[in-house]
Amino acid sequence: MESVITRVVVNDGSESEWEAVMRDRMAAAESSSGWIGSAIFTPEGEANTRLIVGLWETRDAWKRWHEDSAFHDTGERLKGLESSAGTPAWHAVGYAGGRFHV
């Protein structure tokens, strides 16, 4: 299992629209081969920052998702909603409980 975390900064006033687009993106990812789960966090005291956490079977599965038309379609909708789209950072998964068991 692989974990990728991306820190995004959402433009003031764009939070609701950004979250709606990301819900669509996450729903589409659910049918992507190799997807395990995902979540979006807002760090305390950083109202415009989002941490997107994805769990994937492999990095190749994540890369294939980034070639999917649903990923590109939501990417177009996100343009202008973020001041920083962030850079994905990979992390080793030491333990994943609950529904994330593989």
N, C-alpha and C positions, 0 to 999 in steps of 0.2 A: 504494500500500500504506500502511496505517495501523498504528501500534503503540500499544497501550494497556498501561500498567503500573499495577497496583493493589497497594498494600502492605497486608497483612493481618496481624493479631496473633491467633494461635491460643491458646486457653485451655490452661493447664497440664493435662496428662493427656488432652487431646483431639486430640493430633497425629495419631495413627493413624486415628481415625475421620474427621477433617477431610480427610486425604489420600485416604482411600477415596472419600469423597463427591466430592472434586475430580477424581479419576480418572474417576468416572462422568460428571461434568459435562463434562470435556474430551473424553471419548469421544463424548458426545452432540453437542458442538459441531462435531466433525469432519464431520458430515453437514449442517451449517448452510451455506447459500449465502453465499459470501464469506469463509468461514474459510480461513486459510492455515496457521496453526500456533500452537502455544502451548507454554509451559514454566512451571514453578514452581521458584523458587530460594529457598534458605534462606541469608540473609547470614551470613557467618562471625561467630561470637560472638553471634548473635541467634537462639537455638534456636526461639523461638516466632514468629518473623517469617517471612512468606512474601511473595515478590514474584511476582505472577502476570503473566506477559507474554503478550499476545495479538497476533497479526498477522492483520489483516483487510484485505480488498480495499478496503473503504470503512467509514466510521463508520456509515453507514446500515445496512450488513450487521450490524455489531456491535449496533446498536440493535434490529434485528429479532430477533437471537438472544436479547436480553433480554426479548422478548415470548413466546418459545417456552415451551411447557409443561415441557420438560425442564429449562430454566434455573430456572423457578419451583419445580419439584419438588425440585431439589437445594438451592435456596435455603431451603426449609423444613427440609431435613435439616441444613443448616449452622447453623440457629438454636441458640444456646447453646454452639456450639463455638468462637466467635470473640469476643474482647473488643473488636476493632475490625475491621469489614469493609472499611475503607479507602475511599478515593475514587479513582476511575480518573483517571489522568493520561495525556494523549496526547503522543506523541513522533513527530517526523519520522523516517522511515527513510532513512538515507543509503546503507546497503548491507545486503543480506541474502544471505548465501551459502548454499551447500549446497542443501538441499531447499526453502529458502524463496524460491527464484527464482520470479518471477511472469512 
